[in-house]
Amino acid sequence: MRDLLFIPAHGPTPPELSVESLWYWAWPPVVTIAVGLTLLLWVGATRRVAQRHPGNPYPRRRTLSLIGALALILVALQSGIERYDTTLFSMHMIQHLILLFPVPILLVQAGPVTLSLRVASPRWRARILAVLQSRTVGVISHPLVGWTLLVAVMWGTHLSILFDAALEDPLIHNLEHLLYLGTAILFWAPIFSVDPIRHRLRGAAALVYLIAQMPQNSFLGVAIMWSTTPIYPHYATLQRAWGPSPLEDQQLAGAIMWLVGDALFLTAIFVVLAAMARIEERPESRYDQAQTAAAMAEIRRREVLLAERKRGEE
């Protein structure tokens, strides 16, 4: 009886997916309010830094990174994507990819810890630095921890009862989003964070870190895509009169995780490669300039010695 009268955790089944139906804003707008307050606090902090240090304001590009992250959070959790996340697994997958890739990268590029340090009083600055230098933060922020947690969270949630429980219970669903975002921040911070972190990956180490993680995403996406039966009872028992079947929708979701997720990983890898190329060019250029300057200085020194010797002989 429950299967026949199934109602999704977030309300009745929405209308058939269309461009018009995606123009939607979730209610209550808790995430919208949180995003608005965050932006107000950020603007206030950057203005205070600009007042204290007119010649060294907080970089505008970092504020733009924060705005981009907040905008994507609203798209993922308050727009039409949120409306269909418990109805279509493929839409749910798009939501998760937004929270796992662009949002955390933009957040760590905004440098919230750096802004906090610049706006804090000397007393609070010392406390923040003490926390950052603590053993606990050092362990949690270690790249191996972030890498392992991301694998465990992705496989543990998608191939366990937790995922279906999140579809049934809005509280668990929200906690799942926080878990994805927090884990992704730990994963991406060693490569893209502009904050003063203890463990930072550059060059070949960053490439190995990303390349080793990429197959985990691929294998999980392929496992979901190739499944011959619906994995989650929530989607399988949902009485939806439109759109793809639960199995077709699940196969589409797996393909999105595999192809789009891998494309995002490849984008990050290319960014690291571009950074490596720039770093390799700069040291060579500086080295050549230093060598040239040293050689010219030696030539001038010898010319002076030669001139003095000639004057002495005369």
C-alpha positions as CSV (number, residue, x, y, z in Angstrom):
1,M,0.0,0.0,0.0
2,R,2.8,2.4,0.9
3,D,4.4,1.8,-2.6
4,L,1.2,2.7,-4.3
5,L,0.6,5.9,-2.3
6,F,4.3,6.9,-2.1
7,I,4.9,10.6,-1.6
8,P,8.5,11.9,-1.8
9,A,10.1,13.3,1.3
10,H,10.1,16.9,-0.1
11,G,6.4,17.0,-1.1
12,P,4.3,15.7,-4.0
13,T,5.8,14.7,-7.3
14,P,6.5,17.9,-9.3
15,P,5.1,18.4,-12.8
16,E,6.9,17.1,-15.9
17,L,10.4,18.4,-16.2
18,S,10.6,21.5,-18.6
19,V,12.4,24.8,-18.8
20,E,9.4,26.5,-17.2
21,S,9.2,24.0,-14.3
22,L,12.9,24.6,-13.5
23,W,12.1,28.3,-12.8
24,Y,11.4,27.6,-9.2
25,W,12.7,28.7,-5.8
26,A,12.5,26.3,-2.9
27,W,10.5,27.1,0.2
28,P,11.4,27.8,3.0
29,P,14.4,29.7,1.6
30,V,16.8,28.7,4.4
31,V,19.8,28.4,2.1
32,T,19.0,31.7,0.4
33,I,19.0,33.5,3.8
34,A,22.2,31.8,4.8
35,V,23.9,32.8,1.6
36,G,22.7,36.4,2.0
37,L,24.0,36.6,5.5
38,T,27.3,35.1,4.4
39,L,27.7,37.7,1.6
40,L,26.8,40.6,4.0
41,L,29.5,39.5,6.5
42,W,32.0,39.0,3.7
43,V,31.4,42.5,2.2
44,G,31.6,44.0,5.7
45,A,34.9,42.3,6.4
46,T,36.4,43.3,3.0
47,R,35.4,46.9,3.7
48,R,37.0,46.9,7.1
49,V,40.2,45.6,5.5
50,A,40.1,48.3,2.9
51,Q,39.6,51.0,5.6
52,R,42.5,49.7,7.7
53,H,44.9,49.1,4.7
54,P,43.9,51.4,1.8
55,G,47.0,50.4,-0.1
56,N,46.4,46.6,0.4
57,P,42.7,45.8,0.1
58,Y,41.4,42.3,0.0
59,P,41.7,41.0,-3.7
60,R,38.6,41.5,-5.7
61,R,39.0,38.2,-7.5
62,R,38.7,36.3,-4.2
63,T,35.4,38.1,-3.5
64,L,34.2,37.1,-7.0
65,S,35.2,33.5,-6.2
66,L,33.0,33.6,-3.1
67,I,30.1,35.1,-5.1
68,G,30.4,32.3,-7.7
69,A,30.4,29.6,-5.0
70,L,27.3,31.1,-3.3
71,A,25.5,31.4,-6.6
72,L,26.1,27.8,-7.4
73,I,25.0,26.7,-3.9
74,L,21.7,28.5,-4.6
75,V,21.4,26.8,-8.0
76,A,22.0,23.4,-6.5
77,L,19.9,23.7,-3.3
78,Q,17.2,26.3,-3.9
79,S,16.4,26.2,-7.6
80,G,14.6,23.8,-9.9
81,I,17.4,21.3,-9.4
82,E,16.3,20.9,-5.7
83,R,12.7,20.6,-6.8
84,Y,13.5,17.4,-8.8
85,D,16.3,15.9,-6.8
86,T,14.1,13.4,-5.1
87,T,12.1,12.7,-8.3
88,L,15.0,12.2,-10.8
89,F,18.2,10.5,-9.8
90,S,19.9,12.2,-12.8
91,M,19.0,15.6,-11.4
92,H,20.2,14.5,-8.0
93,M,23.5,13.6,-9.6
94,I,23.9,17.1,-11.2
95,Q,23.2,18.6,-7.7
96,H,26.0,16.5,-6.1
97,L,28.5,17.3,-8.9
98,I,27.9,21.0,-8.3
99,L,28.6,20.5,-4.6
100,L,31.6,18.3,-5.2
101,F,33.5,20.3,-7.8
102,P,33.0,24.0,-8.6
103,V,31.6,25.1,-5.2
104,P,34.4,23.8,-2.9
105,I,37.1,25.0,-5.4
106,L,35.7,28.5,-5.5
107,L,35.3,28.5,-1.8
108,V,38.9,27.7,-1.1
109,Q,40.0,30.1,-3.8
110,A,38.1,32.9,-1.9
111,G,40.4,32.5,1.1
112,P,38.0,32.8,4.0
113,V,40.6,32.1,6.6
114,T,42.9,34.8,5.2
115,L,40.1,37.3,5.3
116,S,39.3,36.3,8.9
117,L,43.0,36.8,9.9
118,R,43.1,40.2,8.3
119,V,40.0,41.5,9.9
120,A,40.5,39.9,13.3
121,S,42.1,41.7,16.3
122,P,45.6,40.6,17.3
123,R,44.2,38.5,20.1
124,W,41.8,36.6,17.9
125,R,44.4,36.4,15.1
126,A,46.7,34.5,17.5
127,R,43.8,32.2,18.5
128,I,43.0,31.4,14.8
129,L,46.6,30.7,14.0
130,A,46.9,28.5,17.1
131,V,44.0,26.4,15.8
132,L,45.4,26.3,12.3
133,Q,48.7,25.0,13.7
134,S,47.2,22.5,16.0
135,R,47.8,18.8,15.5
136,T,44.1,18.1,15.0
137,V,43.8,20.5,12.1
138,G,47.0,19.1,10.7
139,V,45.7,15.6,10.6
140,I,42.2,16.5,9.2
141,S,43.7,18.7,6.5
142,H,46.3,16.1,5.4
143,P,45.9,15.3,1.7
144,L,45.7,11.5,2.4
145,V,42.8,12.1,4.7
146,G,40.9,14.3,2.2
147,W,41.5,11.8,-0.6
148,T,40.4,8.8,1.5
149,L,37.3,10.5,2.9
150,L,36.1,11.5,-0.6
151,V,36.4,7.9,-1.8
152,A,34.7,6.6,1.4
153,V,31.9,9.1,1.2
154,M,31.1,8.7,-2.5
155,W,31.1,4.9,-2.4
156,G,29.6,4.7,1.1
157,T,26.6,6.9,0.4
158,H,25.8,5.7,-3.2
159,L,26.0,2.0,-2.4
160,S,24.4,1.9,1.0
161,I,21.0,2.5,2.6
162,L,22.1,6.0,3.5
163,F,21.4,7.4,0.0
164,D,17.8,6.1,0.0
165,A,17.4,7.3,3.6
166,A,18.4,10.8,2.5
167,L,15.7,10.7,-0.2
168,E,13.1,9.8,2.4
169,D,14.2,12.2,5.2
170,P,14.9,15.9,4.5
171,L,17.1,16.2,7.5
172,I,19.4,13.4,6.4
173,H,19.3,14.8,2.9
174,N,20.6,18.2,4.1
175,L,23.2,16.5,6.2
176,E,24.3,14.5,3.2
177,H,24.8,17.8,1.3
178,L,27.0,19.1,4.1
179,L,28.9,15.9,4.2
180,Y,29.6,16.1,0.4
181,L,30.6,19.8,0.5
182,G,32.8,19.4,3.6
183,T,34.6,16.4,2.3
184,A,35.1,18.1,-1.1
185,I,36.6,21.1,0.6
186,L,39.1,18.9,2.4
187,F,40.0,17.2,-0.9
188,W,40.5,20.3,-3.0
189,A,42.1,22.5,-0.4
190,P,45.7,21.1,-0.7
191,I,45.7,22.0,-4.4
192,F,43.6,25.2,-4.8
193,S,43.4,26.9,-1.4
194,V,44.9,30.3,-1.1
195,D,44.7,30.2,2.7
196,P,47.7,29.4,5.0
197,I,47.4,25.7,5.2
198,R,50.0,23.2,6.5
199,H,49.8,20.7,3.6
200,R,50.0,21.9,0.1
201,L,50.4,19.9,-3.1
202,R,52.2,21.3,-6.1
203,G,53.4,19.9,-9.4
204,A,53.8,16.2,-9.8
205,A,52.3,15.5,-6.3
206,A,49.1,17.4,-7.2
207,L,48.9,15.4,-10.5
208,V,49.2,12.1,-8.8
209,Y,46.7,13.1,-6.2
210,L,44.1,14.0,-8.9
211,I,44.8,11.2,-11.3
212,A,44.6,8.6,-8.5
213,Q,41.2,9.9,-7.5
214,M,39.7,10.1,-11.0
215,P,39.2,6.3,-11.5
216,Q,37.2,6.1,-8.3
217,N,34.7,8.5,-9.8
218,S,34.7,6.6,-13.1
219,F,34.2,3.1,-11.6
220,L,31.4,4.3,-9.3
221,G,29.6,6.0,-12.2
222,V,30.0,2.9,-14.4
223,A,28.8,0.6,-11.7
224,I,25.6,2.7,-11.3
225,M,25.2,3.0,-15.1
226,W,25.6,-0.7,-15.7
227,S,23.3,-1.9,-13.0
228,T,20.4,-3.9,-14.4
229,T,18.0,-3.1,-11.6
230,P,17.1,0.1,-9.8
231,I,19.4,0.6,-6.8
232,Y,17.3,2.8,-4.7
233,P,13.7,1.8,-3.7
234,H,12.7,5.5,-3.4
235,Y,13.1,6.1,-7.2
236,A,11.9,2.5,-8.1
237,T,8.6,2.9,-6.2
238,L,7.9,6.6,-7.1
239,Q,4.7,6.8,-9.1
240,R,5.8,9.2,-11.9
241,A,3.7,9.4,-15.0
242,W,6.3,11.2,-17.1
243,G,10.0,11.0,-18.0
244,P,12.4,8.1,-18.2
245,S,11.8,4.9,-16.2
246,P,13.7,4.5,-12.9
247,L,16.3,2.3,-14.5
248,E,16.8,4.6,-17.5
249,D,17.1,7.6,-15.1
250,Q,19.6,5.6,-13.0
251,Q,21.7,4.8,-16.1
252,L,21.6,8.5,-17.1
253,A,22.8,9.5,-13.6
254,G,25.6,7.0,-13.7
255,A,26.7,8.4,-17.1
256,I,26.6,11.9,-15.7
257,M,28.8,10.9,-12.8
258,W,31.2,9.1,-15.1
259,L,31.5,11.5,-18.0
260,V,30.8,14.9,-16.4
261,G,32.8,14.0,-13.3
262,D,35.8,12.8,-15.3
263,A,35.6,16.0,-17.4
264,L,35.7,18.1,-14.3
265,F,38.7,16.1,-13.0
266,L,40.4,16.5,-16.3
267,T,39.8,20.3,-16.1
268,A,41.5,20.4,-12.7
269,I,44.4,18.3,-14.0
270,F,44.9,20.7,-16.9
271,V,44.8,23.7,-14.5
272,V,47.6,22.0,-12.5
273,L,49.6,21.3,-15.7
274,A,49.2,25.0,-16.7
275,A,50.5,26.1,-13.3
276,M,53.4,23.7,-13.6
277,A,54.3,25.2,-17.0
278,R,54.2,28.7,-15.6
279,I,56.3,27.8,-12.6
280,E,58.9,26.1,-14.8
281,E,59.1,29.1,-17.1
282,R,59.5,31.6,-14.2
283,P,62.5,30.0,-12.5
284,E,64.3,29.5,-15.8
285,S,63.7,33.1,-16.7
286,R,64.9,34.4,-13.3
287,Y,67.8,32.0,-13.4
288,D,68.9,33.2,-16.8
289,Q,68.5,36.9,-15.8
290,A,70.6,36.2,-12.6
291,Q,73.3,34.4,-14.6
292,T,73.4,37.2,-17.2
293,A,73.6,39.9,-14.5
294,A,76.4,38.0,-12.8
295,A,78.3,37.5,-16.0
296,M,78.0,41.2,-16.8
297,A,79.2,42.1,-13.4
298,E,82.2,39.9,-13.8
299,I,83.0,41.4,-17.1
300,R,82.8,44.9,-15.7
301,R,85.0,43.8,-12.7
302,R,87.6,42.5,-15.1
303,E,87.4,45.6,-17.2
304,V,88.1,47.8,-14.1
305,L,91.0,45.6,-13.1
306,L,92.4,45.7,-16.6
307,A,92.1,49.5,-16.8
308,E,93.8,49.9,-13.4
309,R,96.6,47.6,-14.5
310,K,97.1,49.6,-17.6
311,R,97.2,52.8,-15.7
312,G,99.8,51.2,-13.3
313,E,102.0,50.2,-16.2
314,E,101.8,53.6,-17.7
